[in-house]
Amino acid sequence: SWPWRERYLVAVPAPTASPRQVVLAYLRALDAHDSATAEALSAPGFRGTADRWLSSTASLTRVRIDKAGYFPRDPADQRYWVLTEFRYASHWWDQDPSFADGDHVWGYYLVRSHGRYLIDDEGLG
């Protein structure tokens, strides 16, 4: 599928959704190339990162939402963390040697903004 074409739509979770539910919906949106949902679940400063994932991701499968945590001593804008596992495949014209196709463990920081959780950062630490 071409990166700018939606394969299916992913519902934006309710404002009461947990950090784990938000991350699951975000990963499904990346797989579906559903930019509206991916961006709706991203904090304003993270939307550029979401757009890069949308353009380079061919598929995200075998998604597993693992640990979620709340860290009260972390900065107020990054107290929520969700660890995931998934199988990533990039488009052949946009492969990144630093993030190869295959199985990955990846984490997301979330913030509470306007009454809901939004993804604010990602990585392994």
C-alpha positions as a printed Julia matrix, in Angstrom:
125×3 Matrix{Float64}:
   0.0    0.0    0.0
   1.2    3.52  -0.72
   2.08   5.56   2.36
  -0.43   8.33   1.65
  -3.39   5.96   1.26
  -5.41   4.78   4.21
  -5.92   1.06   4.32
  -8.58   1.24   7.04
  -9.74   3.73   9.66
  -8.89   3.48  13.34
 -11.23   5.01  15.9
  -9.77   7.64  18.2
 -10.15   6.25  21.72
 -12.45   8.02  24.17
 -10.87  10.69  26.39
 -11.1    8.19  29.26
  -8.82   5.71  27.43
  -5.77   4.49  29.32
  -2.21   5.15  28.09
  -2.06   1.53  26.88
  -5.26   1.96  24.82
  -3.95   5.19  23.3
  -0.66   3.56  22.25
  -2.47   0.55  20.77
  -4.73   2.82  18.71
  -1.7    4.87  17.59
   0.19   1.75  16.42
  -2.89   0.51  14.59
  -3.22   3.92  12.93
   0.4    3.7   11.73
  -0.3    0.28  10.22
  -3.46   1.63   8.57
  -1.77   4.83   7.36
  -4.59   6.66   9.16
  -2.91  10.03   9.57
  -5.93  11.71  11.16
  -5.99   9.25  14.06
  -2.2    9.08  14.46
  -2.0   12.86  14.65
  -5.03  13.12  16.96
  -3.19  10.85  19.43
   0.06  12.84  19.18
   1.03  15.87  21.22
   1.7   18.91  18.97
   5.49  18.52  19.24
   5.29  14.82  18.27
   3.21  15.18  15.11
   6.26  15.51  12.87
   7.54  12.19  14.23
   4.15  10.58  13.62
   4.24  11.87  10.04
   7.69  10.31   9.47
   6.41   6.95  10.78
   3.37   7.2    8.52
   5.5    7.82   5.45
   8.04   5.05   6.05
   5.92   2.28   7.59
   4.67  -0.43   5.25
   3.18  -2.43   8.12
   3.16  -2.85  11.9
   2.01  -6.3   12.93
   2.15  -8.61  15.94
   1.55  -5.6   18.19
   1.78  -6.37  21.88
   1.22  -3.75  24.54
   3.43  -4.65  27.45
   4.18  -2.71  30.6
   2.72   0.68  31.41
   3.96   2.87  34.18
   3.42   6.13  35.99
   6.49   7.8   37.4
   5.52  10.64  39.77
   9.11  11.88  40.13
   9.67  12.33  36.39
   9.01  15.74  34.81
   5.32  16.58  34.77
   5.18  16.33  30.98
   6.6   12.76  30.8
   5.23  10.71  33.68
   3.47   8.0   31.7
   5.36   5.24  29.85
   4.09   2.32  27.75
   6.37  -0.45  26.51
   5.41  -2.3   23.32
   6.59  -5.03  21.0
   5.8   -5.2   17.29
   7.02  -6.41  13.92
   7.96  -3.52  11.67
   8.26  -3.45   7.89
   9.33  -0.36   5.98
   8.72   0.6    2.38
  11.56  -0.65   0.17
  12.35   2.9   -0.94
  12.59   4.24   2.61
  14.48   1.67   4.69
  16.37   3.02   7.68
  19.45   1.01   8.72
  19.11   2.32  12.28
  15.59   0.8   12.55
  15.66  -2.36  10.46
  12.65  -4.39   9.44
  11.78  -7.04  12.01
  10.77  -7.41  15.65
  11.23  -4.43  17.98
  10.69  -3.44  21.58
   9.73   0.23  21.71
   8.41   2.63  24.31
   6.18   5.69  24.31
   5.96   8.61  26.72
   2.53  10.13  27.13
   1.28  13.4   28.54
  -2.12  14.27  29.88
  -3.4   17.18  27.8
  -6.89  18.61  27.33
  -8.41  15.74  29.3
  -6.77  12.87  27.42
  -3.45  11.07  27.02
  -1.32  12.01  24.01
   1.95  10.51  22.79
   4.78  12.96  23.38
   7.97  10.98  22.77
   9.24   7.52  21.88
  12.31   5.34  22.03
  14.03   2.97  24.39
  14.84   5.31  27.24
